[in-house]
Amino acid sequence: MSIEEEKEFLSTYTKQAEAGQIIDLNELKAAYIEKVGHSIGGSQIYRMLERHGWRKVMPRSKHPQKASNEAIEASKKLNQK
């Protein structure tokens, strides 16, 4: 698939991402396989997304201020050493 074809393929997903929706990589990969007509390696989707300036954005697993006070104080002591 050429770069222009990849841009066209990603255009629908770009609209979803700009609207704040989460893009499912498995869905993206399945659509890519259907478009090219053969199976692909695991890293091929990641390389395509990197070529077009996409990056992985994930929320933090925990909010830092919701940690216990003991854990906060312990981390402060570690940083001072």
C-alpha atoms as a printed R data frame, in Angstrom:
   type eleno elety resid chain resno       x       y      z
1  ATOM     1    CA   MET     A     1   0.000   0.000  0.000
2  ATOM     2    CA   SER     A     2   1.431   3.390 -0.936
3  ATOM     3    CA   ILE     A     3   1.728   6.337  1.438
4  ATOM     4    CA   GLU     A     4  -1.224   8.068 -0.215
5  ATOM     5    CA   GLU     A     5  -3.359   4.948  0.102
6  ATOM     6    CA   GLU     A     6  -2.402   4.706  3.778
7  ATOM     7    CA   LYS     A     7  -3.411   8.351  4.315
8  ATOM     8    CA   GLU     A     8  -6.758   7.673  2.675
9  ATOM     9    CA   PHE     A     9  -7.213   4.534  4.783
10 ATOM    10    CA   LEU     A    10  -6.435   6.399  8.022
11 ATOM    11    CA   SER     A    11  -8.684   9.370  7.192
12 ATOM    12    CA   THR     A    12 -11.794   7.770  8.713
13 ATOM    13    CA   TYR     A    13  -9.877   6.852 11.847
14 ATOM    14    CA   THR     A    14  -8.402  10.350 12.012
15 ATOM    15    CA   LYS     A    15 -11.909  11.819 12.153
16 ATOM    16    CA   GLN     A    16 -12.801   9.463 15.002
17 ATOM    17    CA   ALA     A    17  -9.616  10.288 16.908
18 ATOM    18    CA   GLU     A    18 -10.134  14.039 16.526
19 ATOM    19    CA   ALA     A    19 -13.664  13.588 17.914
20 ATOM    20    CA   GLY     A    20 -12.094  12.095 21.047
21 ATOM    21    CA   GLN     A    21 -13.015   8.486 20.386
22 ATOM    22    CA   ILE     A    22 -10.673   5.642 21.224
23 ATOM    23    CA   ILE     A    23  -9.317   3.793 18.206
24 ATOM    24    CA   ASP     A    24  -9.242   0.010 18.636
25 ATOM    25    CA   LEU     A    25  -6.068  -1.329 17.105
26 ATOM    26    CA   ASN     A    26  -7.561  -4.773 16.488
27 ATOM    27    CA   GLU     A    27 -10.359  -3.185 14.462
28 ATOM    28    CA   LEU     A    28  -7.840  -1.079 12.555
29 ATOM    29    CA   LYS     A    29  -5.678  -4.125 11.821
30 ATOM    30    CA   ALA     A    30  -8.674  -6.168 10.616
31 ATOM    31    CA   ALA     A    31  -9.714  -3.361  8.258
32 ATOM    32    CA   TYR     A    32  -6.118  -3.064  6.983
33 ATOM    33    CA   ILE     A    33  -5.934  -6.811  6.304
34 ATOM    34    CA   GLU     A    34  -9.244  -6.661  4.453
35 ATOM    35    CA   LYS     A    35  -7.992  -3.730  2.368
36 ATOM    36    CA   VAL     A    36  -4.677  -5.317  1.347
37 ATOM    37    CA   GLY     A    37  -6.082  -8.833  0.988
38 ATOM    38    CA   HIS     A    38  -3.434 -10.781  2.946
39 ATOM    39    CA   SER     A    39  -2.251 -11.247  6.521
40 ATOM    40    CA   ILE     A    40   0.324  -8.868  8.007
41 ATOM    41    CA   GLY     A    41   2.878  -8.956 10.791
42 ATOM    42    CA   GLY     A    42   2.190  -7.563 14.238
43 ATOM    43    CA   SER     A    43   4.440  -4.533 13.919
44 ATOM    44    CA   GLN     A    44   3.302  -3.434 10.460
45 ATOM    45    CA   ILE     A    45   0.319  -1.469 11.834
46 ATOM    46    CA   TYR     A    46   2.528   0.260 14.409
47 ATOM    47    CA   ARG     A    47   5.051   1.251 11.719
48 ATOM    48    CA   MET     A    48   2.281   2.622  9.505
49 ATOM    49    CA   LEU     A    49   0.857   4.680 12.364
50 ATOM    50    CA   GLU     A    50   4.331   6.000 13.217
51 ATOM    51    CA   ARG     A    51   4.892   6.983  9.568
52 ATOM    52    CA   HIS     A    52   1.786   9.142  9.716
53 ATOM    53    CA   GLY     A    53   2.602  10.797 13.050
54 ATOM    54    CA   TRP     A    54   0.233   8.820 15.266
55 ATOM    55    CA   ARG     A    55   1.259   8.017 18.822
56 ATOM    56    CA   LYS     A    56  -0.072   5.922 21.656
57 ATOM    57    CA   VAL     A    57  -1.883   7.919 24.307
58 ATOM    58    CA   MET     A    58  -3.094   6.169 27.432
59 ATOM    59    CA   PRO     A    59  -4.539   7.439 30.695
60 ATOM    60    CA   ARG     A    60  -2.584   7.003 33.908
61 ATOM    61    CA   SER     A    61  -3.384   3.881 35.845
62 ATOM    62    CA   LYS     A    62  -3.901   5.849 39.087
63 ATOM    63    CA   HIS     A    63  -4.402   9.475 39.991
64 ATOM    64    CA   PRO     A    64  -1.353  10.660 42.006
65 ATOM    65    CA   GLN     A    65  -3.399  12.591 44.558
66 ATOM    66    CA   LYS     A    66  -5.550   9.581 45.392
67 ATOM    67    CA   ALA     A    67  -2.556   7.722 46.782
68 ATOM    68    CA   SER     A    68  -2.312   7.168 50.513
69 ATOM    69    CA   ASN     A    69  -0.443   9.783 52.534
70 ATOM    70    CA   GLU     A    70   2.052   7.147 53.704
71 ATOM    71    CA   ALA     A    71   2.947   6.278 50.115
72 ATOM    72    CA   ILE     A    72   3.390   9.953 49.235
73 ATOM    73    CA   GLU     A    73   5.659  10.569 52.216
74 ATOM    74    CA   ALA     A    74   7.700   7.436 51.440
75 ATOM    75    CA   SER     A    75   8.262   8.571 47.851
76 ATOM    76    CA   LYS     A    76   9.347  12.022 49.040
77 ATOM    77    CA   LYS     A    77  11.965  10.420 51.293
78 ATOM    78    CA   LEU     A    78  13.283   8.334 48.390
79 ATOM    79    CA   ASN     A    79  13.618  11.410 46.178
80 ATOM    80    CA   GLN     A    80  15.629  13.308 48.816
81 ATOM    81    CA   LYS     A    81  18.282  10.559 49.083
